[in-house]
Amino acid sequence: MTQRTIDIIKALAKKECLNYKRGKCRLTDKQCLLIDYDRESIRTADDFPCHYVLDCLLPADWDLDDLVAYARWWKNGSIP
């Protein structure tokens, strides 16, 4: 996964995650793990820093590839 894709997923989480507020996670009361994530690639769902986004933000049968595709669509199609 490219850094651009990770940046798009971060933007998606900032806008869509119910637990994200001003850079912090309401579940942990700490800095959002996904927003602070600076790794250049994510190979599997286990590498993904926030399982809440995978488990709760996306439909149940989606995997990491679906998240990437959705994030790209979201960036290009739904942001005004």
Order of alpha helices (4+ residues) and beta strands (2+ residues): alpha-beta-beta-beta-alpha-alpha
